[in-house]
């Protein structure tokens, strides 16, 4: 049977979670829906209003609208919002600026950090994962039991090729809130890393989310990866085609289209076209960084084994 992800909009105290739909829209990649719904909410609780603002600014970041966050998060803004401005600066910065920011982040996270500010931990870990430092991400996330922090720990472990440890984090998430959307997504990621029949289970998770919340670039990319892993290339192509229609500027879609083109043995121009788009869209994307490193390694090996004239 399909894995049910859509929990009732109630907390353990049986009080309505007024941000339930907003959170689910954000987690499933319905970023504009999250922004629109946030504007309709009438919240009397200042704490809930702050949580709403966190989700809204994260949605803008996911849409690559850095200037909205840079312009609206002021030095006087609440501490929970400040890390989002840092993330906007990082994501919009040059390679040199990003490297300098990572050095500053190392110093900041080595000091006295308010571990109750889960946004600061999430931002720090996101930056570390972006620069391929999953060990650093694990270190900053370690003190928190926030569900999203556990999910990001799980991602870091998968980046380290440790699905065994990721499954332990997944168990913690399931004990904490098995039906939460974040937990279901984490299960899909873990299933993909585990492989085998678990890949089909990951597909079911994405499919049910698409059925309930609508297709988004995030969910369609997740589904496309399940198809790629099973060698179902036509199905992957269809999913990625839908994803690019939903969001033409989604870097992950372009990465997956490059991978798909290679698997399908398409003409080199196809991969080159997607690669050019990715370089223009996000020149510091981790995929491009790794590709450049591989090319440098290859050139070095060629020179090393070249026969002297």
LOPAVEX-81662 format. One record per residue (C-alpha): residue number from 1; x negated, y, z. Coordinates in pm, whole numbers, plus 32768, in hexadecimal, padded with zeros to 4 digits. Layout:
// residues N
+-----+------+-------+------+
:   i : east : north :   up :
+-----+------+-------+------+
: NUM :    X :     Y :    Z :
...
+-----+------+-------+------+
END
This chain:
// residues 309
+-----+------+-------+------+
:   i : east : north :   up :
+-----+------+-------+------+
:   1 : 8000 :  8000 : 8000 :
:   2 : 7F96 :  8167 : 7FD5 :
:   3 : 7EE0 :  8209 : 80F6 :
:   4 : 7FBE :  830E : 8194 :
:   5 : 7F0D :  8459 : 81C8 :
:   6 : 802B :  854A : 81F7 :
:   7 : 8057 :  8568 : 836E :
:   8 : 8181 :  860F : 840C :
:   9 : 814C :  877C : 8457 :
:  10 : 8138 :  8747 : 85CD :
:  11 : 801F :  8743 : 86CA :
:  12 : 7FF9 :  8643 : 87DE :
:  13 : 80C2 :  8731 : 88BB :
:  14 : 81E3 :  871F : 87BD :
:  15 : 81CA :  8890 : 876B :
:  16 : 81DD :  8905 : 8604 :
:  17 : 808B :  8947 : 8563 :
:  18 : 80D6 :  8A8C : 84AE :
:  19 : 7F97 :  8A6B : 83DF :
:  20 : 7FDA :  8904 : 8372 :
:  21 : 8036 :  894D : 8207 :
:  22 : 7F29 :  8A56 : 81EB :
:  23 : 7E1A :  8967 : 8260 :
:  24 : 7E8E :  8850 : 817B :
:  25 : 7E91 :  8939 : 8051 :
:  26 : 7D2A :  89A0 : 809B :
:  27 : 7CA9 :  8841 : 80E1 :
:  28 : 7D39 :  87B9 : 7F9C :
:  29 : 7CAF :  88D3 : 7EC7 :
:  30 : 7DF2 :  8999 : 7E99 :
:  31 : 7D34 :  8AD7 : 7EE9 :
:  32 : 7E1C :  8BD6 : 7E4A :
:  33 : 7F48 :  8B2C : 7EEA :
:  34 : 7E99 :  8B47 : 803C :
:  35 : 7E5B :  8CBB : 8005 :
:  36 : 7FC1 :  8CF7 : 7F94 :
:  37 : 8059 :  8C32 : 80B5 :
:  38 : 7F7E :  8CE6 : 81B2 :
:  39 : 8014 :  8E30 : 8143 :
:  40 : 8172 :  8DB4 : 818F :
:  41 : 8127 :  8D3D : 82F2 :
:  42 : 81AF :  8E0A : 8413 :
:  43 : 80CD :  8DB1 : 8537 :
:  44 : 80F4 :  8E43 : 8690 :
:  45 : 7FCA :  8D8F : 8728 :
:  46 : 7E7F :  8E4B : 86EB :
:  47 : 7DBE :  8D03 : 86FC :
:  48 : 7E92 :  8C6C : 85E8 :
:  49 : 7E6A :  8DAA : 851C :
:  50 : 7CF1 :  8D89 : 8539 :
:  51 : 7CFC :  8C1C : 84CE :
:  52 : 7DD2 :  8C83 : 83A5 :
:  53 : 7CD1 :  8D8B : 8341 :
:  54 : 7BB8 :  8C89 : 8355 :
:  55 : 7C70 :  8BA7 : 8261 :
:  56 : 7CC5 :  8CC7 : 8178 :
:  57 : 7B5B :  8D3E : 8160 :
:  58 : 7AE2 :  8BDA : 812D :
:  59 : 7BDF :  8BBA : 8011 :
:  60 : 7B52 :  8CF7 : 7F71 :
:  61 : 79F2 :  8C67 : 7F91 :
:  62 : 7A67 :  8B24 : 7EED :
:  63 : 7AE8 :  8BFC : 7DCD :
:  64 : 798F :  8CA0 : 7DB7 :
:  65 : 7A20 :  8DF2 : 7E16 :
:  66 : 78F8 :  8E55 : 7EE9 :
:  67 : 7942 :  8FCA : 7EE4 :
:  68 : 7A8E :  8FA0 : 7F99 :
:  69 : 79DE :  8F07 : 80C4 :
:  70 : 78B1 :  8FEF : 80B1 :
:  71 : 7995 :  911D : 80A7 :
:  72 : 7A94 :  90BB : 81AE :
:  73 : 79C6 :  9011 : 82BD :
:  74 : 7934 :  9136 : 837F :
:  75 : 7835 :  913A : 849B :
:  76 : 7960 :  917F : 857F :
:  77 : 7A1E :  904C : 8502 :
:  78 : 7A51 :  8F26 : 85F3 :
:  79 : 792A :  8E3A : 862B :
:  80 : 79E8 :  8D1F : 8583 :
:  81 : 79E5 :  8DDF : 8438 :
:  82 : 787B :  8E57 : 843B :
:  83 : 77E2 :  8D0E : 83BA :
:  84 : 78C0 :  8D20 : 8285 :
:  85 : 7816 :  8E64 : 821D :
:  86 : 76C8 :  8DB1 : 8240 :
:  87 : 7745 :  8C99 : 815F :
:  88 : 77BD :  8D97 : 805D :
:  89 : 7666 :  8E3B : 805E :
:  90 : 75BE :  8CEA : 8032 :
:  91 : 76A0 :  8C70 : 7F1A :
:  92 : 7688 :  8DB8 : 7E5A :
:  93 : 7511 :  8DDF : 7E8D :
:  94 : 73E6 :  8D90 : 7DB1 :
:  95 : 730A :  8C61 : 7DEC :
:  96 : 7207 :  8D36 : 7EA0 :
:  97 : 7310 :  8DD5 : 7F7C :
:  98 : 73A0 :  8C82 : 7FD3 :
:  99 : 724D :  8BFC : 8038 :
: 100 : 7217 :  8D28 : 811B :
: 101 : 7370 :  8CF9 : 81B3 :
: 102 : 7328 :  8B8B : 8202 :
: 103 : 71F0 :  8BF4 : 82C2 :
: 104 : 72C3 :  8CF0 : 8386 :
: 105 : 73CC :  8BE9 : 83C0 :
: 106 : 72C7 :  8AFA : 844F :
: 107 : 7268 :  8C01 : 8551 :
: 108 : 73D2 :  8C51 : 85A4 :
: 109 : 743D :  8AE8 : 85D3 :
: 110 : 7309 :  8AA0 : 86A8 :
: 111 : 737A :  8BA8 : 87A1 :
: 112 : 74A9 :  8BBD : 8882 :
: 113 : 75CD :  8B60 : 87A4 :
: 114 : 7738 :  8B74 : 880B :
: 115 : 779B :  8A0F : 87B3 :
: 116 : 790A :  8A65 : 87EC :
: 117 : 78F7 :  8B39 : 86B0 :
: 118 : 7936 :  8A1A : 85C2 :
: 119 : 792F :  8B06 : 8496 :
: 120 : 77C4 :  8B5E : 84DE :
: 121 : 776B :  89ED : 84ED :
: 122 : 7828 :  89A2 : 83AC :
: 123 : 7783 :  8AC1 : 82F2 :
: 124 : 7626 :  8A64 : 836A :
: 125 : 765A :  88F8 : 8309 :
: 126 : 76EC :  895A : 81B7 :
: 127 : 75B8 :  8A29 : 816A :
: 128 : 74CF :  8910 : 81D7 :
: 129 : 7588 :  8815 : 80FE :
: 130 : 7578 :  8907 : 7FDA :
: 131 : 73FC :  8913 : 7FF3 :
: 132 : 73E5 :  8798 : 8022 :
: 133 : 7394 :  8798 : 8195 :
: 134 : 7496 :  86A1 : 8221 :
: 135 : 73C1 :  865F : 8356 :
: 136 : 73DC :  87CF : 83B4 :
: 137 : 7552 :  87C4 : 8376 :
: 138 : 7573 :  869D : 8463 :
: 139 : 74AB :  8751 : 856C :
: 140 : 7588 :  8888 : 8572 :
: 141 : 76CC :  87C0 : 8563 :
: 142 : 766B :  86CB : 8674 :
: 143 : 76FA :  878C : 87A0 :
: 144 : 7858 :  87B6 : 870F :
: 145 : 7987 :  86D1 : 8719 :
: 146 : 7A50 :  87AF : 862F :
: 147 : 7AF0 :  86D4 : 8524 :
: 148 : 7A58 :  8797 : 8402 :
: 149 : 7900 :  878D : 84A3 :
: 150 : 7918 :  8613 : 84BE :
: 151 : 7982 :  8604 : 8350 :
: 152 : 7852 :  86D0 : 82EC :
: 153 : 7773 :  85EE : 83BF :
: 154 : 7802 :  84CE : 82F9 :
: 155 : 77AB :  8582 : 81B4 :
: 156 : 7649 :  85BC : 822C :
: 157 : 7621 :  844A : 827E :
: 158 : 769F :  83EC : 8125 :
: 159 : 759F :  84DD : 8092 :
: 160 : 749A :  8415 : 8154 :
: 161 : 7526 :  82D1 : 80BF :
: 162 : 759D :  8256 : 8212 :
: 163 : 7705 :  81E5 : 81D5 :
: 164 : 76E3 :  8103 : 8306 :
: 165 : 76BC :  8230 : 83EB :
: 166 : 77C1 :  82F1 : 8325 :
: 167 : 78BD :  81DE : 8372 :
: 168 : 787D :  8215 : 84E7 :
: 169 : 78CB :  8387 : 84BF :
: 170 : 7A03 :  832B : 83FA :
: 171 : 7A74 :  8250 : 851B :
: 172 : 7A4D :  837A : 8606 :
: 173 : 7B20 :  844E : 851B :
: 174 : 7C2B :  8342 : 8502 :
: 175 : 7C3E :  8325 : 867D :
: 176 : 7C5C :  849F : 8692 :
: 177 : 7D60 :  84CE : 857D :
: 178 : 7D88 :  83AE : 8489 :
: 179 : 7E93 :  845A : 83B6 :
: 180 : 7DE1 :  85A7 : 838A :
: 181 : 7D93 :  8606 : 8224 :
: 182 : 7C24 :  8639 : 827A :
: 183 : 7C14 :  84DB : 830A :
: 184 : 7CB3 :  8446 : 81D3 :
: 185 : 7BBF :  84FE : 80F2 :
: 186 : 7A9E :  8485 : 81C9 :
: 187 : 7B20 :  8323 : 81A1 :
: 188 : 7B20 :  834F : 8026 :
: 189 : 79B7 :  83CD : 802C :
: 190 : 794C :  82AA : 8105 :
: 191 : 7A03 :  81AF : 802D :
: 192 : 7950 :  8234 : 7EFA :
: 193 : 77FD :  8211 : 7FA2 :
: 194 : 7853 :  80B0 : 8015 :
: 195 : 78B3 :  8044 : 7EB5 :
: 196 : 7958 :  7F03 : 7E45 :
: 197 : 7ACC :  7EE7 : 7E84 :
: 198 : 7AB9 :  801D : 7F61 :
: 199 : 7AA0 :  80F2 : 7E25 :
: 200 : 7C05 :  8098 : 7DC9 :
: 201 : 7C75 :  80F7 : 7F29 :
: 202 : 7BD0 :  824A : 7EF8 :
: 203 : 7C94 :  8270 : 7DB4 :
: 204 : 7DDA :  8230 : 7E6E :
: 205 : 7D89 :  833F : 7F6D :
: 206 : 7D4D :  8441 : 7E5F :
: 207 : 7E7F :  83D2 : 7D9B :
: 208 : 7F6A :  83F4 : 7EC1 :
: 209 : 7EE1 :  854D : 7F0F :
: 210 : 7F14 :  85B1 : 7DA3 :
: 211 : 8078 :  852A : 7DAF :
: 212 : 80CA :  85EC : 7EEB :
: 213 : 7FFC :  872C : 7EC6 :
: 214 : 7FC7 :  8745 : 7D4F :
: 215 : 7E8F :  8712 : 7C7F :
: 216 : 7D6C :  87F7 : 7CD4 :
: 217 : 7C0A :  8804 : 7C51 :
: 218 : 7B95 :  8777 : 7D9E :
: 219 : 7C81 :  864D : 7D9E :
: 220 : 7C62 :  8608 : 7C29 :
: 221 : 7AE7 :  8607 : 7C44 :
: 222 : 7AFE :  8513 : 7D63 :
: 223 : 7BDD :  8434 : 7C95 :
: 224 : 7AFB :  8455 : 7B65 :
: 225 : 79D4 :  83DC : 7C32 :
: 226 : 7A97 :  82A2 : 7C93 :
: 227 : 7AD1 :  8263 : 7B1F :
: 228 : 7962 :  829E : 7ACD :
: 229 : 78F9 :  81A8 : 7BDA :
: 230 : 79DD :  809F : 7B40 :
: 231 : 796E :  80E2 : 79DB :
: 232 : 7AC7 :  8168 : 797F :
: 233 : 7A40 :  827D : 78A3 :
: 234 : 7B7E :  82DA : 77E1 :
: 235 : 7C39 :  8303 : 792D :
: 236 : 7B19 :  83D3 : 79B7 :
: 237 : 7B22 :  84AE : 7880 :
: 238 : 7C97 :  84E9 : 78AB :
: 239 : 7C6F :  8547 : 7A1B :
: 240 : 7B4F :  8634 : 79D1 :
: 241 : 7C14 :  86CE : 78B3 :
: 242 : 7D2A :  871E : 79A8 :
: 243 : 7C2E :  87A1 : 7AA4 :
: 244 : 7B90 :  8892 : 79AB :
: 245 : 7CEB :  8914 : 7953 :
: 246 : 7D35 :  8951 : 7AC3 :
: 247 : 7BEB :  8A07 : 7AF9 :
: 248 : 7B08 :  8A4E : 79CE :
: 249 : 79FA :  8AD2 : 7AB7 :
: 250 : 79D7 :  89A7 : 7B9C :
: 251 : 7868 :  893C : 7BA3 :
: 252 : 78B3 :  87DB : 7C1E :
: 253 : 7991 :  879B : 7AF0 :
: 254 : 7875 :  87FF : 7A09 :
: 255 : 7781 :  871B : 7AC3 :
: 256 : 7870 :  85F5 : 7AA4 :
: 257 : 78AA :  8641 : 7934 :
: 258 : 7731 :  8636 : 78FB :
: 259 : 771F :  84E3 : 79A9 :
: 260 : 784A :  8462 : 78E5 :
: 261 : 77B7 :  84D1 : 7798 :
: 262 : 7679 :  840E : 77E6 :
: 263 : 773F :  82D5 : 783F :
: 264 : 780C :  82F0 : 7702 :
: 265 : 76D7 :  831E : 762C :
: 266 : 775C :  8461 : 7599 :
: 267 : 7686 :  8547 : 74C2 :
: 268 : 757E :  8608 : 7583 :
: 269 : 7628 :  874F : 7525 :
: 270 : 774F :  86F3 : 7604 :
: 271 : 767A :  86D0 : 773D :
: 272 : 75AC :  8800 : 76DB :
: 273 : 76E6 :  88D3 : 76BA :
: 274 : 7762 :  8874 : 7814 :
: 275 : 7605 :  88A7 : 78A0 :
: 276 : 75F2 :  8A05 : 780A :
: 277 : 7743 :  8A5A : 78A5 :
: 278 : 76CE :  89DD : 79F8 :
: 279 : 758B :  8AA6 : 79E4 :
: 280 : 7650 :  8BE0 : 7993 :
: 281 : 7755 :  8B9F : 7A9C :
: 282 : 7675 :  8B34 : 7BBB :
: 283 : 7500 :  8B35 : 7B67 :
: 284 : 74A1 :  8AC0 : 7CC4 :
: 285 : 758D :  8995 : 7CCC :
: 286 : 74EA :  8869 : 7D7B :
: 287 : 751E :  8794 : 7C43 :
: 288 : 744C :  8888 : 7B78 :
: 289 : 7344 :  8899 : 7C89 :
: 290 : 7323 :  871E : 7C8E :
: 291 : 7323 :  870E : 7B12 :
: 292 : 720B :  880D : 7AFE :
: 293 : 7143 :  8748 : 7BFE :
: 294 : 7171 :  8607 : 7B36 :
: 295 : 70FE :  86B6 : 79FA :
: 296 : 6FC9 :  8738 : 7AAA :
: 297 : 6F7E :  85DC : 7B32 :
: 298 : 6FA4 :  854B : 79D4 :
: 299 : 6EBD :  864E : 7938 :
: 300 : 6DBA :  860D : 7A47 :
: 301 : 6DC6 :  8497 : 7A09 :
: 302 : 6DA5 :  84C9 : 7891 :
: 303 : 6C6D :  8599 : 78C4 :
: 304 : 6BE5 :  849E : 79BF :
: 305 : 6C04 :  8379 : 78CF :
: 306 : 6BBF :  8430 : 778B :
: 307 : 6AA5 :  839C : 76C3 :
: 308 : 6987 :  8490 : 76A2 :
: 309 : 693E :  84F6 : 753D :
+-----+------+-------+------+
END
